């Protein structure tokens, strides 16, 4: 079996999608995947065998499908438009046998990580888990809530946003919510430690990605890292813009075509 790890990163997921598309074009069949946040979204494309749609969507990004009404933003960056897009895809029966996603549940003012294997679930249950996994919180002061889209995007820092989110959790603001898995665990590799595969590809967003010791120990030389040649910038997480995503997709496809296959 061959596995692929898909971390979270918002619009940087275009690079990830290009890498998946590139691997597919080279004949790599993926039987197991784990994804969080945008990784969970991209996982759905390959779970349902929609590699053509993967390329079509990411290279022709329409802001309403991915984006949020930044003029009236509240406590989350709504992801229903992309979930609606995924819902419209037919299930072509991809090669994946096991697909894992995670999200966090806010309960008693604490963050509890929830993990789910979704390949065995029905369509709506799959999409529900993916929606939770990719629903980003965003702390916005009320006096700043009516701000320009460019300001929010340019200043968005996921680490800072998650820290502010955790403070809001302590105030009881998000009680009962199910949100982005990357808040607690954006390195969702546990499925590949608990259920080892023969070959593993890790698609990540940092060129100096630090390989987890558990992966090195468990896989030796049976894994490969696909990463960009240059790092992304702080505000790129929310840059769901056609040209940006198209370029990222091309970079991901090129990276996948440039590695030595396992």
TORMARDREN-879643 format. One line per 5 residues: their letters; for each residue x, y, z of C-alpha. Coordinates in steps of 0.5 Angstrom, whole numbers, plus 500, padded with zeros to 3 digits. Each point is the difference from the previous one (the first is absolute). Layout:
# residues N
A) X,Y,Z; ...
***
This chain:
# residues 262
XXXXX) 500,500,500; 502,507,499; 498,506,504; 500,507,500; 500,506,506
XXXXX) 497,506,498; 500,506,505; 496,506,501; 502,507,497; 494,503,497
XXXXX) 501,503,493; 507,496,500; 496,494,499; 501,502,492; 507,498,501
XXXXX) 498,493,503; 495,499,495; 505,501,494; 504,495,504; 495,495,500
XXXXX) 498,501,493; 507,499,498; 501,494,504; 494,497,497; 502,502,493
XXXXX) 506,496,501; 496,494,502; 500,500,507; 494,497,503; 499,502,507
XXXXX) 496,495,505; 500,504,507; 500,507,501; 500,505,506; 498,507,500
XXXXX) 498,506,504; 497,507,498; 501,501,493; 504,493,500; 493,497,502
XXXXX) 497,504,494; 505,497,495; 499,493,503; 493,500,497; 502,501,493
XXXXX) 505,494,500; 495,496,504; 495,501,495; 504,499,494; 500,507,498
XXXXX) 507,502,498; 497,504,494; 496,504,504; 505,501,505; 504,504,494
XXXXX) 494,503,498; 498,503,506; 507,502,503; 502,503,493; 494,504,499
XXXXX) 498,503,507; 494,504,501; 500,504,506; 493,498,502; 501,493,500
XXXXX) 506,500,505; 499,507,503; 497,504,506; 496,506,500; 505,504,503
XXXXX) 496,506,501; 496,496,505; 504,495,503; 499,498,507; 503,494,504
XXXXX) 502,495,494; 502,500,493; 494,497,497; 502,494,496; 493,498,497
XXXXX) 501,502,493; 506,495,499; 496,495,504; 494,501,495; 505,499,494
XXXXX) 502,494,502; 493,497,501; 499,501,493; 505,495,498; 499,493,498
XXXXX) 503,494,504; 504,497,495; 503,495,505; 507,502,501; 506,495,502
XXXXX) 500,502,507; 498,495,505; 501,504,507; 499,508,500; 501,503,507
XXXXX) 499,508,502; 500,503,507; 496,506,503; 500,503,507; 494,500,504
XXXXX) 499,506,505; 497,497,506; 500,503,508; 505,505,497; 505,495,498
XXXXX) 502,498,493; 499,492,498; 503,497,494; 495,496,496; 503,495,495
XXXXX) 495,496,495; 501,495,494; 496,503,495; 501,495,494; 495,495,503
XXXXX) 495,506,501; 494,502,496; 501,507,496; 496,505,505; 504,497,506
XXXXX) 507,500,496; 498,508,498; 498,501,507; 507,498,503; 504,504,494
XXXXX) 495,506,502; 502,500,507; 508,498,499; 500,506,495; 496,506,504
XXXXX) 505,505,502; 499,504,506; 502,508,500; 500,504,505; 498,507,498
XXXXX) 498,506,505; 493,503,499; 503,507,498; 504,497,495; 495,495,497
XXXXX) 498,504,494; 507,500,497; 503,499,493; 501,493,497; 507,502,499
XXXXX) 502,502,507; 497,494,503; 504,495,495; 506,504,500; 501,500,508
XXXXX) 497,493,501; 505,496,504; 497,493,501; 505,499,506; 497,506,503
XXXXX) 493,499,498; 500,494,504; 503,503,506; 495,505,500; 495,495,499
XXXXX) 502,496,506; 499,506,504; 493,500,497; 499,493,502; 501,502,507
XXXXX) 495,505,500; 495,495,498; 499,503,493; 501,494,496; 496,495,505
XXXXX) 498,494,496; 503,502,493; 504,495,496; 505,503,496; 507,500,496
XXXXX) 504,494,502; 506,504,499; 499,504,506; 502,494,504; 504,495,496
XXXXX) 502,503,493; 505,494,499; 495,495,500; 504,494,499; 498,495,505
XXXXX) 496,496,495; 506,498,497; 504,498,506; 494,496,503; 498,497,493
XXXXX) 507,500,496; 500,500,492; 505,497,496; 502,507,497; 498,507,502
XXXXX) 500,507,497; 500,506,505; 498,506,496; 501,506,504; 501,508,500
XXXXX) 507,501,502; 506,499,497; 504,499,506; 495,495,503; 502,496,506
XXXXX) 499,493,499; 496,497,506; 505,495,504; 494,495,500; 500,500,492
XXXXX) 507,499,499; 500,494,505; 494,497,497; 502,501,493; 507,500,499
XXXXX) 501,502,493; 493,498,498; 497,507,500; 501,507,496; 499,507,501
XXXXX) 497,505,495; 501,507,502; 500,507,496; 507,502,498; 498,507,504
XXXXX) 496,501,506; 493,503,500; 499,507,503; 496,501,506; 494,503,497
XXXXX) 500,494,494; 495,496,505; 494,504,498; 502,502,492; 495,496,497
XXXXX) 501,504,493; 500,497,493; 507,502,498; 503,498,507; 497,493,500
XXXXX) 502,499,493; 507,501,501; 500,496,507; 497,494,496; 505,500,495
XXXXX) 506,501,505; 497,494,504; 499,496,493; 507,501,498; 503,498,507
XXXXX) 496,494,500; 503,498,493; 507,502,502; 500,495,506; 503,493,499
XX) 494,495,501; 500,495,506
***
